[in-house]
Amino acid sequence: MIKHFGSVKRLKQATIEQICEVPGFGRKTAEAVAVALAQAAPAAPAVNTATGEIMEDDGGTTA
């Protein structure tokens, strides 16, 4: 699924219909995935391990 959507963020933003487009995923599975992702705790911010800076969603760093 990550290969299809490119990231967990994009997968979380996907509709059930879009998840159904992934080979091997029917409507019931797509609904279960959407529910599980909606209930998941928000991810911690990404940290650049070289600098310790917190990364923004677009890949840049915070000020």
N, CA, C and O atoms as a Maestro MAE file, in Angstrom:
{
 s_m_m2io_version
 :::
 2.0.0
}

f_m_ct {
 s_m_title
 :::
 protein
 m_atom[252] {
  # First column is atom index #
  i_m_mmod_type
  r_m_x_coord
  r_m_y_coord
  r_m_z_coord
  i_m_residue_number
  s_m_chain_name
  s_m_pdb_residue_name
  s_m_pdb_atom_name
  i_m_atomic_number
  :::
  1 25 0.824 -1.187 0.000 1 A "MET " " N  " 7
  2 3 0.000 0.000 0.000 1 A "MET " " CA " 6
  3 2 0.871 1.255 0.000 1 A "MET " " C  " 6
  4 15 0.554 2.238 -0.669 1 A "MET " " O  " 8
  5 25 1.961 1.215 0.747 2 A "ILE " " N  " 7
  6 3 2.852 2.374 0.761 2 A "ILE " " CA " 6
  7 2 3.435 2.605 -0.629 2 A "ILE " " C  " 6
  8 15 3.589 3.745 -1.067 2 A "ILE " " O  " 8
  9 25 3.751 1.529 -1.309 3 A "LYS " " N  " 7
  10 3 4.282 1.645 -2.671 3 A "LYS " " CA " 6
  11 2 3.243 2.328 -3.577 3 A "LYS " " C  " 6
  12 15 3.595 3.159 -4.414 3 A "LYS " " O  " 8
  13 25 1.983 1.976 -3.404 4 A "HIS " " N  " 7
  14 3 0.909 2.542 -4.223 4 A "HIS " " CA " 6
  15 2 0.684 4.024 -3.908 4 A "HIS " " C  " 6
  16 15 0.553 4.835 -4.825 4 A "HIS " " O  " 8
  17 25 0.638 4.384 -2.619 5 A "PHE " " N  " 7
  18 3 0.335 5.761 -2.220 5 A "PHE " " CA " 6
  19 2 1.576 6.630 -2.023 5 A "PHE " " C  " 6
  20 15 1.484 7.856 -2.089 5 A "PHE " " O  " 8
  21 25 2.712 6.027 -1.788 6 A "GLY " " N  " 7
  22 3 3.945 6.787 -1.648 6 A "GLY " " CA " 6
  23 2 4.315 7.139 -0.226 6 A "GLY " " C  " 6
  24 15 5.491 7.367 0.059 6 A "GLY " " O  " 8
  25 25 3.347 7.192 0.683 7 A "SER " " N  " 7
  26 3 3.631 7.504 2.083 7 A "SER " " CA " 6
  27 2 2.413 7.163 2.935 7 A "SER " " C  " 6
  28 15 1.304 7.013 2.423 7 A "SER " " O  " 8
  29 25 2.633 7.044 4.230 8 A "VAL " " N  " 7
  30 3 1.527 6.795 5.154 8 A "VAL " " CA " 6
  31 2 0.605 8.012 5.183 8 A "VAL " " C  " 6
  32 15 -0.613 7.871 5.290 8 A "VAL " " O  " 8
  33 25 1.186 9.196 5.089 9 A "LYS " " N  " 7
  34 3 0.382 10.425 5.093 9 A "LYS " " CA " 6
  35 2 -0.622 10.416 3.945 9 A "LYS " " C  " 6
  36 15 -1.796 10.734 4.135 9 A "LYS " " O  " 8
  37 25 -0.155 10.052 2.761 10 A "ARG " " N  " 7
  38 3 -1.058 10.013 1.604 10 A "ARG " " CA " 6
  39 2 -2.085 8.900 1.750 10 A "ARG " " C  " 6
  40 15 -3.233 9.057 1.336 10 A "ARG " " O  " 8
  41 25 -1.682 7.781 2.332 11 A "LEU " " N  " 7
  42 3 -2.625 6.693 2.571 11 A "LEU " " CA " 6
  43 2 -3.719 7.141 3.529 11 A "LEU " " C  " 6
  44 15 -4.892 6.833 3.318 11 A "LEU " " O  " 8
  45 25 -3.345 7.864 4.579 12 A "LYS " " N  " 7
  46 3 -4.336 8.368 5.535 12 A "LYS " " CA " 6
  47 2 -5.312 9.329 4.879 12 A "LYS " " C  " 6
  48 15 -6.467 9.417 5.296 12 A "LYS " " O  " 8
  49 25 -4.863 10.050 3.857 13 A "GLN " " N  " 7
  50 3 -5.712 11.017 3.159 13 A "GLN " " CA " 6
  51 2 -6.583 10.366 2.085 13 A "GLN " " C  " 6
  52 15 -7.500 11.001 1.565 13 A "GLN " " O  " 8
  53 25 -6.303 9.105 1.751 14 A "ALA " " N  " 7
  54 3 -7.011 8.421 0.678 14 A "ALA " " CA " 6
  55 2 -8.450 8.095 1.073 14 A "ALA " " C  " 6
  56 15 -8.748 7.839 2.240 14 A "ALA " " O  " 8
  57 25 -9.327 8.110 0.081 15 A "THR " " N  " 7
  58 3 -10.710 7.693 0.299 15 A "THR " " CA " 6
  59 2 -10.788 6.172 0.231 15 A "THR " " C  " 6
  60 15 -9.852 5.513 -0.223 15 A "THR " " O  " 8
  61 25 -11.889 5.631 0.679 16 A "ILE " " N  " 7
  62 3 -12.085 4.186 0.608 16 A "ILE " " CA " 6
  63 2 -12.030 3.730 -0.849 16 A "ILE " " C  " 6
  64 15 -11.471 2.675 -1.147 16 A "ILE " " O  " 8
  65 25 -12.600 4.507 -1.743 17 A "GLU " " N  " 7
  66 3 -12.578 4.168 -3.163 17 A "GLU " " CA " 6
  67 2 -11.142 4.107 -3.690 17 A "GLU " " C  " 6
  68 15 -10.808 3.228 -4.484 17 A "GLU " " O  " 8
  69 25 -10.303 5.032 -3.252 18 A "GLN " " N  " 7
  70 3 -8.905 5.036 -3.685 18 A "GLN " " CA " 6
  71 2 -8.155 3.829 -3.124 18 A "GLN " " C  " 6
  72 15 -7.312 3.251 -3.810 18 A "GLN " " O  " 8
  73 25 -8.453 3.450 -1.893 19 A "ILE " " N  " 7
  74 3 -7.816 2.271 -1.304 19 A "ILE " " CA " 6
  75 2 -8.264 1.014 -2.047 19 A "ILE " " C  " 6
  76 15 -7.477 0.082 -2.212 19 A "ILE " " O  " 8
  77 25 -9.517 0.979 -2.495 20 A "CYS " " N  " 7
  78 3 -10.025 -0.168 -3.255 20 A "CYS " " CA " 6
  79 2 -9.281 -0.357 -4.575 20 A "CYS " " C  " 6
  80 15 -9.283 -1.458 -5.126 20 A "CYS " " O  " 8
  81 25 -8.648 0.691 -5.091 21 A "GLU " " N  " 7
  82 3 -7.905 0.601 -6.345 21 A "GLU " " CA " 6
  83 2 -6.599 -0.180 -6.200 21 A "GLU " " C  " 6
  84 15 -6.016 -0.602 -7.198 21 A "GLU " " O  " 8
  85 25 -6.141 -0.371 -4.971 22 A "VAL " " N  " 7
  86 3 -4.909 -1.131 -4.738 22 A "VAL " " CA " 6
  87 2 -5.216 -2.607 -5.018 22 A "VAL " " C  " 6
  88 15 -6.167 -3.158 -4.464 22 A "VAL " " O  " 8
  89 25 -4.416 -3.244 -5.874 23 A "PRO " " N  " 7
  90 3 -4.660 -4.657 -6.185 23 A "PRO " " CA " 6
  91 2 -4.730 -5.510 -4.921 23 A "PRO " " C  " 6
  92 15 -3.850 -5.448 -4.063 23 A "PRO " " O  " 8
  93 25 -5.801 -6.313 -4.821 24 A "GLY " " N  " 7
  94 3 -5.967 -7.219 -3.689 24 A "GLY " " CA " 6
  95 2 -6.787 -6.640 -2.543 24 A "GLY " " C  " 6
  96 15 -7.037 -7.333 -1.557 24 A "GLY " " O  " 8
  97 25 -7.208 -5.389 -2.655 25 A "PHE " " N  " 7
  98 3 -7.982 -4.756 -1.589 25 A "PHE " " CA " 6
  99 2 -9.414 -4.532 -2.047 25 A "PHE " " C  " 6
  100 15 -9.671 -3.758 -2.969 25 A "PHE " " O  " 8
  101 25 -10.342 -5.219 -1.391 26 A "GLY " " N  " 7
  102 3 -11.757 -5.013 -1.654 26 A "GLY " " CA " 6
  103 2 -12.308 -3.935 -0.731 26 A "GLY " " C  " 6
  104 15 -11.580 -3.337 0.062 26 A "GLY " " O  " 8
  105 25 -13.606 -3.703 -0.854 27 A "ARG " " N  " 7
  106 3 -14.245 -2.631 -0.074 27 A "ARG " " CA " 6
  107 2 -14.137 -2.873 1.437 27 A "ARG " " C  " 6
  108 15 -13.808 -1.951 2.183 27 A "ARG " " O  " 8
  109 25 -14.406 -4.084 1.892 28 A "LYS " " N  " 7
  110 3 -14.359 -4.360 3.345 28 A "LYS " " CA " 6
  111 2 -12.961 -4.127 3.895 28 A "LYS " " C  " 6
  112 15 -12.806 -3.541 4.966 28 A "LYS " " O  " 8
  113 25 -11.953 -4.574 3.179 29 A "THR " " N  " 7
  114 3 -10.573 -4.375 3.630 29 A "THR " " CA " 6
  115 2 -10.219 -2.892 3.605 29 A "THR " " C  " 6
  116 15 -9.576 -2.390 4.527 29 A "THR " " O  " 8
  117 25 -10.635 -2.195 2.561 30 A "ALA " " N  " 7
  118 3 -10.368 -0.757 2.458 30 A "ALA " " CA " 6
  119 2 -11.023 0.002 3.614 30 A "ALA " " C  " 6
  120 15 -10.423 0.912 4.187 30 A "ALA " " O  " 8
  121 25 -12.244 -0.375 3.947 31 A "GLU " " N  " 7
  122 3 -12.931 0.260 5.077 31 A "GLU " " CA " 6
  123 2 -12.191 -0.011 6.384 31 A "GLU " " C  " 6
  124 15 -12.045 0.887 7.213 31 A "GLU " " O  " 8
  125 25 -11.724 -1.245 6.570 32 A "ALA " " N  " 7
  126 3 -10.989 -1.600 7.786 32 A "ALA " " CA " 6
  127 2 -9.687 -0.810 7.882 32 A "ALA " " C  " 6
  128 15 -9.317 -0.344 8.960 32 A "ALA " " O  " 8
  129 25 -8.998 -0.661 6.760 33 A "VAL " " N  " 7
  130 3 -7.752 0.123 6.736 33 A "VAL " " CA " 6
  131 2 -8.048 1.575 7.098 33 A "VAL " " C  " 6
  132 15 -7.346 2.167 7.918 33 A "VAL " " O  " 8
  133 25 -9.079 2.147 6.491 34 A "ALA " " N  " 7
  134 3 -9.426 3.550 6.744 34 A "ALA " " CA " 6
  135 2 -9.779 3.767 8.219 34 A "ALA " " C  " 6
  136 15 -9.364 4.758 8.818 34 A "ALA " " O  " 8
  137 25 -10.534 2.852 8.792 35 A "VAL " " N  " 7
  138 3 -10.911 2.965 10.211 35 A "VAL " " CA " 6
  139 2 -9.667 2.856 11.094 35 A "VAL " " C  " 6
  140 15 -9.495 3.641 12.026 35 A "VAL " " O  " 8
  141 25 -8.810 1.893 10.805 36 A "ALA " " N  " 7
  142 3 -7.601 1.710 11.613 36 A "ALA " " CA " 6
  143 2 -6.700 2.935 11.552 36 A "ALA " " C  " 6
  144 15 -6.144 3.346 12.571 36 A "ALA " " O  " 8
  145 25 -6.551 3.517 10.375 37 A "LEU " " N  " 7
  146 3 -5.703 4.705 10.243 37 A "LEU " " CA " 6
  147 2 -6.324 5.921 10.919 37 A "LEU " " C  " 6
  148 15 -5.611 6.765 11.461 37 A "LEU " " O  " 8
  149 25 -7.634 6.010 10.888 38 A "ALA " " N  " 7
  150 3 -8.318 7.140 11.540 38 A "ALA " " CA " 6
  151 2 -8.172 7.064 13.060 38 A "ALA " " C  " 6
  152 15 -8.144 8.092 13.735 38 A "ALA " " O  " 8
  153 25 -8.081 5.850 13.594 39 A "GLN " " N  " 7
  154 3 -7.970 5.668 15.045 39 A "GLN " " CA " 6
  155 2 -6.531 5.706 15.532 39 A "GLN " " C  " 6
  156 15 -6.287 5.798 16.735 39 A "GLN " " O  " 8
  157 25 -5.580 5.635 14.614 40 A "ALA " " N  " 7
  158 3 -4.162 5.605 14.992 40 A "ALA " " CA " 6
  159 2 -3.750 6.944 15.604 40 A "ALA " " C  " 6
  160 15 -4.238 8.002 15.208 40 A "ALA " " O  " 8
  161 25 -2.859 6.874 16.559 41 A "ALA " " N  " 7
  162 3 -2.329 8.087 17.184 41 A "ALA " " CA " 6
  163 2 -1.543 8.874 16.153 41 A "ALA " " C  " 6
  164 15 -0.909 8.283 15.279 41 A "ALA " " O  " 8
  165 25 -1.570 10.189 16.237 42 A "PRO " " N  " 7
  166 3 -0.779 10.980 15.295 42 A "PRO " " CA " 6
  167 2 0.707 10.654 15.430 42 A "PRO " " C  " 6
  168 15 1.214 10.401 16.522 42 A "PRO " " O  " 8
  169 25 1.372 10.669 14.307 43 A "ALA " " N  " 7
  170 3 2.798 10.354 14.292 43 A "ALA " " CA " 6
  171 2 3.601 11.474 14.941 43 A "ALA " " C  " 6
  172 15 3.227 12.645 14.878 43 A "ALA " " O  " 8
  173 25 4.684 11.101 15.551 44 A "ALA " " N  " 7
  174 3 5.601 12.092 16.100 44 A "ALA " " CA " 6
  175 2 6.260 12.835 14.937 44 A "ALA " " C  " 6
  176 15 6.382 12.279 13.845 44 A "ALA " " O  " 8
  177 25 6.675 14.049 15.147 45 A "PRO " " N  " 7
  178 3 7.312 14.786 14.051 45 A "PRO " " CA " 6
  179 2 8.614 14.115 13.629 45 A "PRO " " C  " 6
  180 15 9.313 13.513 14.444 45 A "PRO " " O  " 8
  181 25 8.922 14.228 12.352 46 A "ALA " " N  " 7
  182 3 10.170 13.674 11.832 46 A "ALA " " CA " 6
  183 2 11.328 14.534 12.317 46 A "ALA " " C  " 6
  184 15 11.220 15.759 12.383 46 A "ALA " " O  " 8
  185 25 12.425 13.889 12.653 47 A "VAL " " N  " 7
  186 3 13.601 14.600 13.142 47 A "VAL " " CA " 6
  187 2 14.783 14.274 12.241 47 A "VAL " " C  " 6
  188 15 15.042 13.107 11.946 47 A "VAL " " O  " 8
  189 25 15.493 15.296 11.808 48 A "ASN " " N  " 7
  190 3 16.717 15.116 11.037 48 A "ASN " " CA " 6
  191 2 17.764 14.614 12.019 48 A "ASN " " C  " 6
  192 15 18.175 15.349 12.916 48 A "ASN " " O  " 8
  193 25 18.195 13.378 11.859 49 A "THR " " N  " 7
  194 3 19.122 12.793 12.831 49 A "THR " " CA " 6
  195 2 20.515 13.408 12.778 49 A "THR " " C  " 6
  196 15 21.274 13.309 13.742 49 A "THR " " O  " 8
  197 25 20.855 14.039 11.665 50 A "ALA " " N  " 7
  198 3 22.170 14.670 11.553 50 A "ALA " " CA " 6
  199 2 22.230 15.991 12.318 50 A "ALA " " C  " 6
  200 15 23.249 16.329 12.920 50 A "ALA " " O  " 8
  201 25 21.109 16.740 12.285 51 A "THR " " N  " 7
  202 3 21.111 18.072 12.903 51 A "THR " " CA " 6
  203 2 20.247 18.171 14.147 51 A "THR " " C  " 6
  204 15 20.411 19.095 14.944 51 A "THR " " O  " 8
  205 25 19.318 17.217 14.324 52 A "GLY " " N  " 7
  206 3 18.396 17.290 15.456 52 A "GLY " " CA " 6
  207 2 17.213 18.201 15.206 52 A "GLY " " C  " 6
  208 15 16.385 18.397 16.096 52 A "GLY " " O  " 8
  209 25 17.117 18.766 14.000 53 A "GLU " " N  " 7
  210 3 16.015 19.672 13.678 53 A "GLU " " CA " 6
  211 2 14.735 18.885 13.420 53 A "GLU " " C  " 6
  212 15 14.772 17.776 12.887 53 A "GLU " " O  " 8
  213 25 13.608 19.469 13.803 54 A "ILE " " N  " 7
  214 3 12.304 18.880 13.533 54 A "ILE " " CA " 6
  215 2 11.913 19.263 12.109 54 A "ILE " " C  " 6
  216 15 11.965 20.431 11.724 54 A "ILE " " O  " 8
  217 25 11.519 18.247 11.334 55 A "MET " " N  " 7
  218 3 11.166 18.466 9.934 55 A "MET " " CA " 6
  219 2 9.689 18.816 9.805 55 A "MET " " C  " 6
  220 15 8.862 18.304 10.558 55 A "MET " " O  " 8
  221 25 9.354 19.684 8.856 56 A "GLU " " N  " 7
  222 3 7.967 20.015 8.570 56 A "GLU " " CA " 6
  223 2 7.407 18.973 7.615 56 A "GLU " " C  " 6
  224 15 8.151 18.150 7.082 56 A "GLU " " O  " 8
  225 25 6.083 19.006 7.395 57 A "ASP " " N  " 7
  226 3 5.421 18.036 6.529 57 A "ASP " " CA " 6
  227 2 5.936 18.065 5.104 57 A "ASP " " C  " 6
  228 15 5.925 17.033 4.433 57 A "ASP " " O  " 8
  229 25 6.389 19.221 4.617 58 A "ASP " " N  " 7
  230 3 6.834 19.326 3.232 58 A "ASP " " CA " 6
  231 2 8.298 18.932 3.060 58 A "ASP " " C  " 6
  232 15 8.855 19.079 1.972 58 A "ASP " " O  " 8
  233 25 8.923 18.435 4.122 59 A "GLY " " N  " 7
  234 3 10.310 18.011 4.043 59 A "GLY " " CA " 6
  235 2 11.308 19.085 4.466 59 A "GLY " " C  " 6
  236 15 12.497 18.802 4.612 59 A "GLY " " O  " 8
  237 25 10.835 20.309 4.663 60 A "GLY " " N  " 7
  238 3 11.712 21.381 5.120 60 A "GLY " " CA " 6
  239 2 11.887 21.324 6.620 60 A "GLY " " C  " 6
  240 15 11.331 20.449 7.285 60 A "GLY " " O  " 8
  241 25 12.651 22.244 7.148 61 A "THR " " N  " 7
  242 3 12.827 22.264 8.604 61 A "THR " " CA " 6
  243 2 12.039 23.423 9.177 61 A "THR " " C  " 6
  244 15 11.686 24.367 8.470 61 A "THR " " O  " 8
  245 25 11.770 23.337 10.467 62 A "THR " " N  " 7
  246 3 11.079 24.432 11.134 62 A "THR " " CA " 6
  247 2 12.055 25.557 11.402 62 A "THR " " C  " 6
  248 15 13.269 25.353 11.407 62 A "THR " " O  " 8
  249 25 11.525 26.731 11.622 63 A "ALA " " N  " 7
  250 3 12.393 27.903 11.850 63 A "ALA " " CA " 6
  251 2 12.975 27.924 13.235 63 A "ALA " " C  " 6
  252 15 13.722 28.840 13.577 63 A "ALA " " O  " 8
  :::
 }
 m_bond[251] {
  # First column is bond index #
  i_m_from
  i_m_to
  i_m_order
  :::
  1 1 2 1
  2 2 3 1
  3 3 4 2
  4 3 5 1
  5 5 6 1
  6 6 7 1
  7 7 8 2
  8 7 9 1
  9 9 10 1
  10 10 11 1
  11 11 12 2
  12 11 13 1
  13 13 14 1
  14 14 15 1
  15 15 16 2
  16 15 17 1
  17 17 18 1
  18 18 19 1
  19 19 20 2
  20 19 21 1
  21 21 22 1
  22 22 23 1
  23 23 24 2
  24 23 25 1
  25 25 26 1
  26 26 27 1
  27 27 28 2
  28 27 29 1
  29 29 30 1
  30 30 31 1
  31 31 32 2
  32 31 33 1
  33 33 34 1
  34 34 35 1
  35 35 36 2
  36 35 37 1
  37 37 38 1
  38 38 39 1
  39 39 40 2
  40 39 41 1
  41 41 42 1
  42 42 43 1
  43 43 44 2
  44 43 45 1
  45 45 46 1
  46 46 47 1
  47 47 48 2
  48 47 49 1
  49 49 50 1
  50 50 51 1
  51 51 52 2
  52 51 53 1
  53 53 54 1
  54 54 55 1
  55 55 56 2
  56 55 57 1
  57 57 58 1
  58 58 59 1
  59 59 60 2
  60 59 61 1
  61 61 62 1
  62 62 63 1
  63 63 64 2
  64 63 65 1
  65 65 66 1
  66 66 67 1
  67 67 68 2
  68 67 69 1
  69 69 70 1
  70 70 71 1
  71 71 72 2
  72 71 73 1
  73 73 74 1
  74 74 75 1
  75 75 76 2
  76 75 77 1
  77 77 78 1
  78 78 79 1
  79 79 80 2
  80 79 81 1
  81 81 82 1
  82 82 83 1
  83 83 84 2
  84 83 85 1
  85 85 86 1
  86 86 87 1
  87 87 88 2
  88 87 89 1
  89 89 90 1
  90 90 91 1
  91 91 92 2
  92 91 93 1
  93 93 94 1
  94 94 95 1
  95 95 96 2
  96 95 97 1
  97 97 98 1
  98 98 99 1
  99 99 100 2
  100 99 101 1
  101 101 102 1
  102 102 103 1
  103 103 104 2
  104 103 105 1
  105 105 106 1
  106 106 107 1
  107 107 108 2
  108 107 109 1
  109 109 110 1
  110 110 111 1
  111 111 112 2
  112 111 113 1
  113 113 114 1
  114 114 115 1
  115 115 116 2
  116 115 117 1
  117 117 118 1
  118 118 119 1
  119 119 120 2
  120 119 121 1
  121 121 122 1
  122 122 123 1
  123 123 124 2
  124 123 125 1
  125 125 126 1
  126 126 127 1
  127 127 128 2
  128 127 129 1
  129 129 130 1
  130 130 131 1
  131 131 132 2
  132 131 133 1
  133 133 134 1
  134 134 135 1
  135 135 136 2
  136 135 137 1
  137 137 138 1
  138 138 139 1
  139 139 140 2
  140 139 141 1
  141 141 142 1
  142 142 143 1
  143 143 144 2
  144 143 145 1
  145 145 146 1
  146 146 147 1
  147 147 148 2
  148 147 149 1
  149 149 150 1
  150 150 151 1
  151 151 152 2
  152 151 153 1
  153 153 154 1
  154 154 155 1
  155 155 156 2
  156 155 157 1
  157 157 158 1
  158 158 159 1
  159 159 160 2
  160 159 161 1
  161 161 162 1
  162 162 163 1
  163 163 164 2
  164 163 165 1
  165 165 166 1
  166 166 167 1
  167 167 168 2
  168 167 169 1
  169 169 170 1
  170 170 171 1
  171 171 172 2
  172 171 173 1
  173 173 174 1
  174 174 175 1
  175 175 176 2
  176 175 177 1
  177 177 178 1
  178 178 179 1
  179 179 180 2
  180 179 181 1
  181 181 182 1
  182 182 183 1
  183 183 184 2
  184 183 185 1
  185 185 186 1
  186 186 187 1
  187 187 188 2
  188 187 189 1
  189 189 190 1
  190 190 191 1
  191 191 192 2
  192 191 193 1
  193 193 194 1
  194 194 195 1
  195 195 196 2
  196 195 197 1
  197 197 198 1
  198 198 199 1
  199 199 200 2
  200 199 201 1
  201 201 202 1
  202 202 203 1
  203 203 204 2
  204 203 205 1
  205 205 206 1
  206 206 207 1
  207 207 208 2
  208 207 209 1
  209 209 210 1
  210 210 211 1
  211 211 212 2
  212 211 213 1
  213 213 214 1
  214 214 215 1
  215 215 216 2
  216 215 217 1
  217 217 218 1
  218 218 219 1
  219 219 220 2
  220 219 221 1
  221 221 222 1
  222 222 223 1
  223 223 224 2
  224 223 225 1
  225 225 226 1
  226 226 227 1
  227 227 228 2
  228 227 229 1
  229 229 230 1
  230 230 231 1
  231 231 232 2
  232 231 233 1
  233 233 234 1
  234 234 235 1
  235 235 236 2
  236 235 237 1
  237 237 238 1
  238 238 239 1
  239 239 240 2
  240 239 241 1
  241 241 242 1
  242 242 243 1
  243 243 244 2
  244 243 245 1
  245 245 246 1
  246 246 247 1
  247 247 248 2
  248 247 249 1
  249 249 250 1
  250 250 251 1
  251 251 252 2
  :::
 }
}
